[in-house]
Amino acid sequence: MTAGVWTGTVSPLRGPAAGLLAQFAVLGGLTAAVGLGTTGWIAGTVYALALGTLLARAMHRSGLRVFGPANAVTLSRATLIGGVTALVADFQRTPVAVVIVLASVALVLDGVDGVVARRTGTSSPFGARFDGEVDAFLILVLSVFVSFHLGWWVLAIGAFRYAFVAAGWHLTWLQNDLPVRYSRKTVAALQGIILVAAASGLLPGLVAGTLVAAALAALIWSFGRDIAYLHRIGRTAPATP
């Protein structure tokens, strides 16, 4: 470590392998602690294998040579989210407190990987994308869990980002770069916080429903503004010869 820049030589291939082992360790710990069932194990295993495969492919495409400490923090978050996924899939025996603890730690760590990346000089497009995908999946899983209590409309919160990406496959102007907006990051962070609060069961049903509805409204506003911006620059962009 020199001048705040990470100089480690950890092979990038160790990242997916370590994540896979850690995920099965988490599933084993949940089985011992709360009796995770077969459905939870299946969901957790599918998640672990998918994460490892997608992560290895993304690292290969990006030419990543060193996995880095920031990506290790993000991978730790992803492993915790795998535990949340398994518990939500096994919802009939899911202890809410464990879901809340795992999801809360994952949310707290969301503010750590960026700091680590900047302090170690290991910020990269790959790391930013990895971080964003982990955030999106946590929101999706939490929206599924909260929908068990408030209704299926809550799933719109988790599905919004994936619907946006899918639409971009057909509307190429949606793939253009967006300007950095802290309001977008604030809205995204609030989704996780509000969903965790609603999932805790500590709020009266009306209060939880109102907060989640407000979170969805903020998300619609944020995505709507970004879509309007992308549509505007897409119409004014010069035609490709």
Steps between C-alpha positions, in 0.01 A plus 500: 500500500659827387352850482156359576501272196437128528794294369378151586521215252200290600384306193157615377397135467509467877211743530224279355648189664518667841149635455365154419660348809385788720144467370478134592647583840223757552235248392646247740498755780137586432410133502661454841359823644145516364440171320521617138293259293540334161338788310741743658797280414388471139455877468832568672685248283355637176589851614857399589562322170347783297701762688826310455439441130394857420782645708765286328364593156489870583858494631617324185328753273639795695852357505518531878841390627456557874174449688582772751381582852197708395363219287559266794274720713235497226531122477446478877180701455394269218555199726279650771235568236522134400403418856207743481395339171501153654298616800242682288461194277437294814258764628267267689772436757693824458588685823447866412773617740769307311385641165513852645848452649651359180335762279599784736865394505495478120357853481761637741782340301365675191667812631828321566606355164505841330713648778741204481523534122588870520752458784678211332489646150305202368187672364394352167198472269485130591482579871231763449293259291548217750391728784194616308388149409531386861293798615231429241468135596469579870216742422332232289519238775380741768209609281399134465511455876300817574246408231398198709354746751406812303403357162658419169512865392817532710680284242501802270781645713727203439397453138544861388872485436483166318212624283711804412793279395273270298346799323850615409550182295236629258530877547870565459470865608436371854859371503655846484694629799316691771641802682602447861213601727513463877122507511501172306735343753289632787181353354674165445631494858157582640347199327711259705453687827122526464462138388700379800288714732181363344629142514583529870135489600563777754294755310119507490367368171371838384830672578703228327275509194518880480880502524539229237255680270701820545819309417339368183382848405854636547636218286248572223600867511873418487470252214254725318742792511786283374289351220387848391865614494613197299213544255587865453869443430414196287287718273765773471801268457656514152415207275767233460639507143 
